[in-house]
Amino acid sequence: GGSEYRRNVLQKYTDYVSREGDFPLTDFRSRHSARTEAVGYGKTLMLFHMLRQQLGDTTFKQGLQAFYQQYRFRVAGFSDIQNSFAAVAGEPLDDFFQQWVQRCGAPQLGISSARAEPRGDDYRLTAVIEQTQPGLAYQLTLPVAVHMDGVDQAYQTRVKLTDKQQTLSLTLPARPVQLDIDPEFDVFRRLHRNEIPPAVSQAMGAEQVLVVLADNTPAELQQAYRALALQWQQEKPGHVEIVVDSKVKNLPADRAVWLFGWHNRFRPQLNAALQAYDFAASGDKVRIAGTVLTPQTHSLAVLGRQPQSPDQALGWLAADSAAALPGLGRKLPHYGRYSYLGFSGTAPDNVLKGQWPVVNSPLTVPVLQGDGAAISFRPASLAPRQAL
């Protein structure tokens, strides 16, 4: 489960931490928001994971032991962690800790021009890897997986990336058909939207949010919807706007949008945004991943992306009981990584949760065949990993 867990950590960082709101680990003192948790907890988790990857399990465990022995019952900081691991590893680790502890931000990756050329009995694979974040390049050790024609196990290696743009060149024993960069999320980085599913965290973490209430809602339920929207507005003053659907001609593309209510008139736009997923709506019935939800039995939250602006979330929140909405509002932030949620009762109790599948990741690309060969592709498996 490590790969999925790390993806969720990086998703939380991507959704909750804007470039303007980021800060280095040296500034972290305690968690008091989703943003501070994403940096202070998430980046620190990835710091130790990357250190383990760099040093190997044996040296990593020895470094932990050395740190524990020297600093137990004492206050210690990141420089002390560095000193313990550096002494065991026999290398200074200055660049590693400066980059991940003292520097603000994260790398962002892209890949292009993946091409294979036959070379006798082998194949030469080339591709351009880019760091697309503003500012200086990071010094990265980047996991790479290559799926080859007729080979069940992917070719895996790690490459050094030191510049903003660098050419990858690999000699392979069989025809490469797909190239994956960091497929198991081993590097702390800002993810591309297409690497992660639409999720509650994308809407909750947005800089600006529009809540659209449905006019066609009974008075008591409308009051409960508005109370929840006002609560969100108070929690993020100046960042949440509340309107009714009859007063809106078009949904804005420059902010996250929540549609409140089963009969919100912008529901068709959500349906269109979810065409690629296992979602179907017919009247008051909704089917999500094979489960049917109705207003009489369920409340729900469903997330997609605005088709005209994929960086912005389009969410739908609906209940048929005013009593269920306060609890739904309290629970929703704790389900940040999920794309869809179903609840029953007034507590309400969670009965359905899941993530939409990832489609069109920009770091998983087909390899252009230089000799024009047509290939039917079957994904290979990655090597299993041992727990620490």
C-alpha positions as CSV (number, residue, x, y, z in Angstrom):
1,G,0.0,0.0,0.0
2,G,3.0,2.4,0.1
3,S,2.6,3.7,-3.4
4,E,-1.1,4.6,-2.9
5,Y,-0.3,6.2,0.4
6,R,2.4,8.3,-1.0
7,R,0.2,9.4,-3.9
8,N,-2.4,10.5,-1.3
9,V,0.2,12.5,0.6
10,L,1.3,14.2,-2.6
11,Q,-2.3,14.8,-3.6
12,K,-3.0,16.6,-0.3
13,Y,0.1,18.7,-0.8
14,T,-0.9,19.5,-4.4
15,D,-4.5,20.4,-3.4
16,Y,-3.9,22.3,-0.2
17,V,-0.6,24.1,-0.7
18,S,-0.4,26.9,-3.2
19,R,3.0,28.1,-4.3
20,E,2.3,31.4,-2.4
21,G,1.3,29.5,0.7
22,D,4.2,27.1,0.8
23,F,7.0,27.1,3.4
24,P,10.1,25.2,4.2
25,L,10.3,22.4,6.8
26,T,12.5,24.6,8.9
27,D,9.4,26.9,9.5
28,F,7.1,24.0,10.6
29,R,6.1,24.1,14.3
30,S,2.7,22.4,14.5
31,R,-0.3,21.3,12.4
32,H,-3.1,23.8,12.5
33,S,-4.6,23.4,9.0
34,A,-4.7,21.1,6.1
35,R,-1.9,23.2,4.5
36,T,0.4,23.0,7.5
37,E,-0.3,19.2,7.7
38,A,0.5,18.7,4.0
39,V,3.9,20.3,4.4
40,G,4.9,19.5,8.0
41,Y,3.7,15.9,8.0
42,G,3.6,15.0,4.3
43,K,6.9,16.5,3.2
44,T,8.6,15.1,6.3
45,L,7.2,11.6,5.5
46,M,8.6,11.9,2.0
47,L,11.9,13.2,3.3
48,F,12.5,10.0,5.3
49,H,11.2,7.9,2.4
50,M,13.6,9.5,-0.1
51,L,16.5,9.2,2.4
52,R,15.8,5.5,2.7
53,Q,15.8,5.2,-1.1
54,Q,19.1,7.0,-1.3
55,L,20.9,5.2,1.5
56,G,19.4,1.7,1.3
57,D,17.5,-0.1,4.1
58,T,20.6,-1.2,6.2
59,T,22.2,2.2,6.4
60,F,18.8,3.9,6.9
61,K,18.0,1.7,9.9
62,Q,21.5,2.3,11.3
63,G,21.0,6.1,10.9
64,L,17.7,5.9,12.8
65,Q,19.3,3.9,15.6
66,A,22.2,6.3,15.8
67,F,19.8,9.3,16.0
68,Y,17.7,7.6,18.7
69,Q,20.8,6.7,20.8
70,Q,22.3,10.1,20.7
71,Y,19.2,12.3,21.1
72,R,16.6,10.4,23.1
73,F,15.1,12.5,25.9
74,R,16.5,15.6,24.2
75,V,15.2,18.2,21.8
76,A,16.5,17.7,18.3
77,G,16.1,19.3,14.9
78,F,16.6,18.4,11.3
79,S,20.3,19.3,11.5
80,D,20.8,16.6,14.2
81,I,19.0,14.1,12.0
82,Q,21.4,15.0,9.2
83,N,24.4,14.6,11.4
84,S,23.3,11.1,12.6
85,F,22.7,9.8,9.1
86,A,25.7,11.5,7.6
87,A,28.0,9.8,10.2
88,V,26.6,6.4,9.5
89,A,26.5,6.8,5.7
90,G,30.0,8.4,5.5
91,E,28.8,11.3,3.4
92,P,27.8,14.8,4.3
93,L,24.2,14.8,2.9
94,D,24.3,18.7,2.9
95,D,22.7,19.0,-0.6
96,F,19.9,16.5,0.3
97,F,18.9,18.3,3.5
98,Q,19.3,21.8,2.2
99,Q,17.0,21.0,-0.8
100,W,14.2,19.2,1.1
101,V,14.4,20.9,4.5
102,Q,15.5,24.5,3.9
103,R,14.2,25.1,0.4
104,C,10.5,26.0,-0.1
105,G,8.4,24.3,-2.7
106,A,8.6,21.1,-4.8
107,P,9.6,20.0,-8.2
108,Q,7.1,19.4,-11.0
109,L,7.8,16.9,-13.8
110,G,7.0,16.5,-17.5
111,I,8.1,14.1,-20.2
112,S,8.1,14.3,-24.0
113,S,9.6,12.9,-27.2
114,A,9.7,9.2,-26.0
115,R,11.1,7.3,-29.0
116,A,12.6,3.8,-29.6
117,E,15.1,2.9,-32.3
118,P,16.2,-0.7,-33.1
119,R,20.0,-1.1,-32.6
120,G,20.9,-4.6,-33.7
121,D,19.6,-7.0,-31.0
122,D,18.8,-4.1,-28.7
123,Y,16.7,-1.0,-28.6
124,R,17.7,2.6,-27.8
125,L,15.0,4.5,-25.8
126,T,15.3,8.3,-25.6
127,A,13.0,10.8,-24.0
128,V,13.1,14.4,-22.7
129,I,12.4,14.9,-18.9
130,E,11.7,18.3,-17.7
131,Q,11.3,20.1,-14.4
132,T,8.5,22.5,-15.0
133,Q,8.4,24.3,-11.7
134,P,9.5,28.0,-11.5
135,G,13.0,28.6,-10.2
136,L,16.1,26.4,-10.0
137,A,16.3,22.7,-10.8
138,Y,16.2,20.1,-8.0
139,Q,18.8,17.4,-7.8
140,L,16.6,14.3,-8.1
141,T,17.1,10.6,-8.3
142,L,14.1,9.6,-10.4
143,P,12.6,6.1,-10.7
144,V,11.9,5.0,-14.2
145,A,9.9,2.0,-15.5
146,V,9.8,0.8,-19.1
147,H,7.2,-1.7,-20.3
148,M,8.6,-3.8,-23.1
149,D,6.9,-5.8,-25.8
150,G,6.3,-9.4,-24.7
151,V,8.0,-9.0,-21.3
152,D,6.0,-9.5,-18.1
153,Q,8.3,-7.6,-15.8
154,A,9.0,-3.9,-16.4
155,Y,12.6,-2.7,-16.7
156,Q,13.2,-0.5,-13.7
157,T,16.1,1.9,-13.0
158,R,16.9,5.2,-11.3
159,V,18.3,8.2,-13.2
160,K,20.0,11.4,-11.9
161,L,18.2,14.5,-12.9
162,T,20.2,17.7,-12.3
163,D,18.9,20.2,-14.9
164,K,15.6,21.7,-15.7
165,Q,15.6,19.7,-19.0
166,Q,17.5,16.5,-19.6
167,T,17.6,13.7,-22.1
168,L,17.0,10.1,-20.9
169,S,18.8,7.4,-22.9
170,L,18.5,3.7,-22.2
171,T,19.6,0.6,-24.0
172,L,17.0,-2.2,-23.6
173,P,16.9,-5.9,-24.6
174,A,13.4,-5.7,-26.0
175,R,11.2,-3.2,-27.7
176,P,10.0,-0.5,-25.3
177,V,6.4,0.5,-25.6
178,Q,5.5,2.6,-22.6
179,L,7.6,4.8,-20.3
180,D,6.6,5.6,-16.7
181,I,8.4,8.3,-14.6
182,D,8.2,7.9,-10.8
183,P,5.3,5.3,-11.1
184,E,5.2,4.6,-7.4
185,F,5.5,8.2,-6.2
186,D,8.9,8.0,-4.6
187,V,9.8,11.6,-5.1
188,F,8.3,14.6,-3.2
189,R,6.8,16.7,-6.0
190,R,3.8,18.7,-7.0
191,L,1.6,16.3,-9.0
192,H,0.0,17.0,-12.3
193,R,-3.8,17.0,-12.2
194,N,-4.1,14.0,-14.4
195,E,-1.9,11.9,-12.0
196,I,-4.6,12.1,-9.3
197,P,-8.3,11.7,-9.4
198,P,-10.7,14.5,-8.7
199,A,-11.2,14.6,-4.9
200,V,-12.8,16.4,-2.1
201,S,-9.4,17.9,-1.2
202,Q,-9.2,19.7,-4.5
203,A,-12.4,21.5,-3.8
204,M,-11.8,22.1,-0.1
205,G,-8.3,23.3,-0.7
206,A,-9.1,25.7,-3.6
207,E,-8.1,29.3,-3.2
208,Q,-11.5,30.6,-4.3
209,V,-14.8,28.7,-4.0
210,L,-18.3,29.3,-5.3
211,V,-21.2,27.6,-3.6
212,V,-24.3,27.4,-5.8
213,L,-27.5,26.7,-3.9
214,A,-30.6,25.2,-5.7
215,D,-33.6,27.5,-5.7
216,N,-35.9,24.5,-6.2
217,T,-35.4,23.3,-2.6
218,P,-37.9,23.2,0.4
219,A,-37.4,26.0,2.8
220,E,-36.0,24.0,5.8
221,L,-33.5,22.1,3.6
222,Q,-32.5,25.3,1.8
223,Q,-31.8,26.9,5.2
224,A,-29.6,24.0,6.2
225,Y,-27.7,24.2,2.9
226,R,-27.1,27.9,3.4
227,A,-26.0,27.4,7.0
228,L,-23.3,25.0,5.8
229,A,-22.2,27.4,3.0
230,L,-22.0,30.2,5.6
231,Q,-19.9,28.0,7.9
232,W,-17.4,27.5,5.0
233,Q,-17.5,31.2,4.3
234,Q,-16.6,32.0,7.9
235,E,-13.8,29.5,7.9
236,K,-12.3,31.1,4.8
237,P,-13.3,34.7,4.9
238,G,-13.1,36.5,1.5
239,H,-12.6,33.2,-0.3
240,V,-16.1,31.7,-0.5
241,E,-19.0,33.2,-2.4
242,I,-22.6,32.0,-2.1
243,V,-25.2,32.3,-4.8
244,V,-28.5,30.6,-5.9
245,D,-28.6,28.8,-9.2
246,S,-31.4,31.0,-10.6
247,K,-29.0,34.0,-10.4
248,V,-26.1,32.3,-12.3
249,K,-25.9,32.2,-16.1
250,N,-22.6,30.2,-16.4
251,L,-20.3,28.6,-13.9
252,P,-17.0,30.5,-13.6
253,A,-13.9,28.7,-14.7
254,D,-11.5,30.5,-12.3
255,R,-12.5,28.8,-9.0
256,A,-13.8,25.6,-7.5
257,V,-17.6,25.2,-7.6
258,W,-19.8,23.3,-5.2
259,L,-23.4,22.6,-6.4
260,F,-25.7,22.1,-3.4
261,G,-29.0,20.2,-3.8
262,W,-30.5,17.3,-5.6
263,H,-32.3,19.6,-8.1
264,N,-29.5,22.1,-8.8
265,R,-30.0,23.3,-12.3
266,F,-26.2,22.9,-13.1
267,R,-26.4,19.1,-12.4
268,P,-26.1,18.4,-16.2
269,Q,-22.6,20.0,-16.2
270,L,-21.5,17.7,-13.4
271,N,-22.9,14.7,-15.4
272,A,-20.8,15.8,-18.4
273,A,-17.7,16.2,-16.3
274,L,-18.0,12.6,-15.1
275,Q,-18.5,10.9,-18.4
276,A,-15.2,9.1,-18.2
277,Y,-16.1,7.4,-14.9
278,D,-18.6,4.9,-13.6
279,F,-21.3,7.4,-12.9
280,A,-24.9,7.6,-14.2
281,A,-27.8,9.9,-13.2
282,S,-31.4,9.3,-14.1
283,G,-34.0,11.5,-12.4
284,D,-33.5,11.3,-8.7
285,K,-31.5,8.1,-8.9
286,V,-27.7,8.1,-9.1
287,R,-25.5,5.1,-9.8
288,I,-21.9,5.4,-8.6
289,A,-19.5,2.4,-9.1
290,G,-22.4,0.0,-9.2
291,T,-24.2,1.4,-6.1
292,V,-27.6,3.2,-6.5
293,L,-28.2,6.3,-4.3
294,T,-31.6,8.1,-3.9
295,P,-32.7,11.2,-2.0
296,Q,-34.9,9.1,0.2
297,T,-32.1,6.9,1.4
298,H,-28.8,8.8,1.0
299,S,-26.8,12.0,1.1
300,L,-23.7,12.3,-1.1
301,A,-20.7,14.2,-2.3
302,V,-19.3,13.7,-5.8
303,L,-16.3,15.4,-7.3
304,G,-15.3,16.0,-10.9
305,R,-13.2,18.6,-12.8
306,Q,-14.5,21.6,-14.7
307,P,-14.2,20.6,-18.4
308,Q,-13.1,24.1,-19.4
309,S,-10.6,24.4,-16.4
310,P,-9.3,21.0,-15.2
311,D,-7.3,22.7,-12.4
312,Q,-10.7,23.6,-10.8
313,A,-12.9,21.2,-9.0
314,L,-16.7,20.8,-9.7
315,G,-18.4,19.2,-6.7
316,W,-21.9,18.2,-5.9
317,L,-23.3,17.8,-2.4
318,A,-26.9,16.7,-1.8
319,A,-29.0,15.5,1.0
320,D,-32.8,15.2,1.5
321,S,-32.7,15.7,5.3
322,A,-31.7,19.0,6.8
323,A,-30.6,17.1,9.9
324,A,-27.9,15.3,7.9
325,L,-26.2,18.4,6.6
326,P,-24.3,19.6,9.8
327,G,-22.8,16.1,10.2
328,L,-22.0,15.9,6.5
329,G,-20.2,19.2,6.7
330,R,-18.1,18.1,9.7
331,K,-17.2,14.8,8.1
332,L,-16.4,15.9,4.6
333,P,-12.9,17.3,5.3
334,H,-11.8,13.9,6.8
335,Y,-12.6,12.2,3.4
336,G,-10.3,14.5,1.4
337,R,-8.8,11.9,-0.9
338,Y,-12.1,10.5,-2.1
339,S,-13.9,11.3,-5.3
340,Y,-17.3,10.1,-4.2
341,L,-19.0,9.5,-0.9
342,G,-22.4,8.2,0.1
343,F,-24.0,8.5,3.5
344,S,-27.2,7.3,5.2
345,G,-29.2,8.5,8.1
346,T,-28.8,11.9,9.9
347,A,-25.5,11.2,11.7
348,P,-24.8,10.6,8.7
349,D,-23.0,7.2,8.4
350,N,-20.6,6.6,5.5
351,V,-21.8,3.7,3.3
352,L,-19.8,4.4,0.1
353,K,-16.4,5.9,-0.7
354,G,-14.0,5.6,-3.5
355,Q,-11.7,7.3,-6.0
356,W,-12.2,7.7,-9.7
357,P,-9.5,5.9,-11.8
358,V,-6.5,8.0,-13.0
359,V,-6.6,8.6,-16.7
360,N,-4.1,10.2,-19.1
361,S,-1.2,10.7,-16.6
362,P,1.4,12.9,-18.4
363,L,4.2,10.8,-16.7
364,T,3.0,7.6,-18.4
365,V,3.6,7.9,-22.1
366,P,3.5,5.6,-25.1
367,V,6.9,5.2,-26.9
368,L,7.0,6.2,-30.6
369,Q,8.5,3.4,-32.7
370,G,11.2,4.7,-35.0
371,D,10.7,1.8,-37.4
372,G,7.0,2.3,-37.6
373,A,6.1,-1.0,-35.9
374,A,2.5,-1.4,-34.6
375,I,2.4,-2.8,-31.1
376,S,-0.4,-4.3,-29.1
377,F,0.4,-3.2,-25.5
378,R,0.0,-5.2,-22.3
379,P,1.2,-3.5,-19.2
380,A,4.0,-5.2,-17.3
381,S,4.3,-5.6,-13.5
382,L,6.7,-3.7,-11.3
383,A,9.0,-5.5,-8.9
384,P,7.5,-6.2,-5.4
385,R,8.9,-4.2,-2.5
386,Q,9.9,-5.4,0.9
387,A,8.7,-3.6,4.0
388,L,11.3,-1.8,6.1
